[in-house]
Amino acid sequence: MPSQLATFRPSLITSHESSVTLRVGYEIGHQCWQDTPMIVVVSIHESSHCRLITPDFPETFPAVPTMAYRDGFGNRCHRLTAPAGRFLVRGGALVRVSAEPDPCHPNALQHPVQDLPQETLVFLLGSRYCETDRLSAMAWQLFGHTSPGWPRVQQICDFVHRRLTFNYQNADATRTAFMAFEEQTGVCRDYAHLAIAFCRCMNIPARYCTGYLSDLGTEPPWGIPDFAAWIEVYLDGDWHTFDPRNNVPRRGRILMARGRDASDVAIATTFGPSILESFIVWTEEEPEL
């Protein structure tokens, strides 16, 4: 798996941008039947570290040793062994974020495959949840007539946004992009998987992102706080954010991890029998002093 470290471009807040401070965090509880090795991916991504006001490091209850490392996509991961019984992982940070919405670059061009950087090619391939082989003919039928580049990606996101109906009650950890297309329902990860698969079918590198997404600038009622999923696509020499679930530029997006699909960025991977008992996420605007 190629390293993506060379492609990171830290998210800087320039002097002319307005900004806000968000208090973000999580608490995840497992019940383990025996000592259980785990990998947790809950830290804010290195490309956003320049925005951290307070440190972002997971705490465990009971306390156990943890070892941090970066995976092949540059995500900050932690290895630990949870003891038998109730086990909590908790963390959070204060983060300074731009108050501006996701940037739009409607003239961003699509690269011919032969001109793509080598490190982007892995994001053209099918993966666990993004079956390009099953969706390729459909993708070309739906989007082959669209203008390459930003307009094509936006039309893919428009289609996915219309095709799927969001419903937390229909969440399914085994649902793939093809299944989401067929069932026409899902949660944000399903929107991301389907859009990623269609982009790859159309020769546009696309990768899965997870992190915090605030409700800044949105009207109530607000949804249940959760980690969000969105996508990044490679156009015109850079990676650009698209969000097929919300399908509008949003404010207060904080990246935690990215990969080929959700299997690369699981919040917690357990190597033994366990039950997820509790899952709490918060993203709140911090009042200015």
Secondary structure in CASP SS format (residue, H / E / C, confidence):
PFRMAT SS
TARGET T0000
AUTHOR 0000-0000-0000
METHOD secondary structure of the structure
MODEL  1
M C 1.00
P C 1.00
S C 1.00
Q C 1.00
L H 1.00
A H 1.00
T H 1.00
F C 1.00
R C 1.00
P C 1.00
S C 1.00
L C 1.00
I C 1.00
T C 1.00
S C 1.00
H C 1.00
E C 1.00
S C 1.00
S E 1.00
V E 1.00
T E 1.00
L E 1.00
R E 1.00
V E 1.00
G E 1.00
Y E 1.00
E E 1.00
I E 1.00
G E 1.00
H E 1.00
Q E 1.00
C E 1.00
W C 1.00
Q C 1.00
D C 1.00
T E 1.00
P E 1.00
M E 1.00
I E 1.00
V E 1.00
V C 1.00
V C 1.00
S C 1.00
I C 1.00
H C 1.00
E H 1.00
S H 1.00
S H 1.00
H H 1.00
C H 1.00
R H 1.00
L E 1.00
I C 1.00
T C 1.00
P C 1.00
D C 1.00
F C 1.00
P C 1.00
E E 1.00
T E 1.00
F E 1.00
P C 1.00
A C 1.00
V C 1.00
P C 1.00
T E 1.00
M E 1.00
A E 1.00
Y E 1.00
R E 1.00
D C 1.00
G C 1.00
F C 1.00
G C 1.00
N C 1.00
R E 1.00
C E 1.00
H E 1.00
R E 1.00
L E 1.00
T E 1.00
A E 1.00
P C 1.00
A C 1.00
G E 1.00
R E 1.00
F E 1.00
L E 1.00
V E 1.00
R E 1.00
G E 1.00
G E 1.00
A E 1.00
L E 1.00
V E 1.00
R E 1.00
V E 1.00
S E 1.00
A C 1.00
E C 1.00
P C 1.00
D C 1.00
P C 1.00
C C 1.00
H C 1.00
P C 1.00
N C 1.00
A C 1.00
L C 1.00
Q C 1.00
H C 1.00
P C 1.00
V H 1.00
Q H 1.00
D H 1.00
L C 1.00
P C 1.00
Q H 1.00
E H 1.00
T H 1.00
L H 1.00
V H 1.00
F H 1.00
L H 1.00
L C 1.00
G C 1.00
S E 1.00
R C 1.00
Y C 1.00
C E 1.00
E C 1.00
T H 1.00
D H 1.00
R H 1.00
L H 1.00
S H 1.00
A H 1.00
M H 1.00
A H 1.00
W H 1.00
Q H 1.00
L H 1.00
F H 1.00
G C 1.00
H C 1.00
T C 1.00
S C 1.00
P C 1.00
G C 1.00
W H 1.00
P H 1.00
R H 1.00
V H 1.00
Q H 1.00
Q H 1.00
I H 1.00
C H 1.00
D H 1.00
F H 1.00
V H 1.00
H H 1.00
R H 1.00
R H 1.00
L C 1.00
T E 1.00
F E 1.00
N C 1.00
Y H 1.00
Q H 1.00
N H 1.00
A C 1.00
D C 1.00
A C 1.00
T C 1.00
R C 1.00
T C 1.00
A H 1.00
F H 1.00
M H 1.00
A H 1.00
F H 1.00
E H 1.00
E H 1.00
Q C 1.00
T E 1.00
G E 1.00
V C 1.00
C H 1.00
R H 1.00
D H 1.00
Y H 1.00
A H 1.00
H H 1.00
L H 1.00
A H 1.00
I H 1.00
A H 1.00
F H 1.00
C H 1.00
R H 1.00
C H 1.00
M C 1.00
N C 1.00
I C 1.00
P C 1.00
A E 1.00
R E 1.00
Y E 1.00
C E 1.00
T E 1.00
G E 1.00
Y E 1.00
L E 1.00
S C 1.00
D C 1.00
L C 1.00
G C 1.00
T C 1.00
E C 1.00
P C 1.00
P C 1.00
W C 1.00
G C 1.00
I C 1.00
P C 1.00
D C 1.00
F C 1.00
A E 1.00
A E 1.00
W E 1.00
I E 1.00
E E 1.00
V E 1.00
Y E 1.00
L E 1.00
D C 1.00
G C 1.00
D E 1.00
W E 1.00
H E 1.00
T E 1.00
F E 1.00
D C 1.00
P C 1.00
R C 1.00
N C 1.00
N C 1.00
V C 1.00
P C 1.00
R C 1.00
R C 1.00
G C 1.00
R E 1.00
I E 1.00
L E 1.00
M E 1.00
A E 1.00
R E 1.00
G E 1.00
R C 1.00
D C 1.00
A H 1.00
S H 1.00
D H 1.00
V C 1.00
A C 1.00
I C 1.00
A E 1.00
T E 1.00
T E 1.00
F C 1.00
G C 1.00
P C 1.00
S E 1.00
I E 1.00
L E 1.00
E E 1.00
S E 1.00
F E 1.00
I E 1.00
V E 1.00
W E 1.00
T E 1.00
E E 1.00
E E 1.00
E C 1.00
P C 1.00
E C 1.00
L C 1.00
END
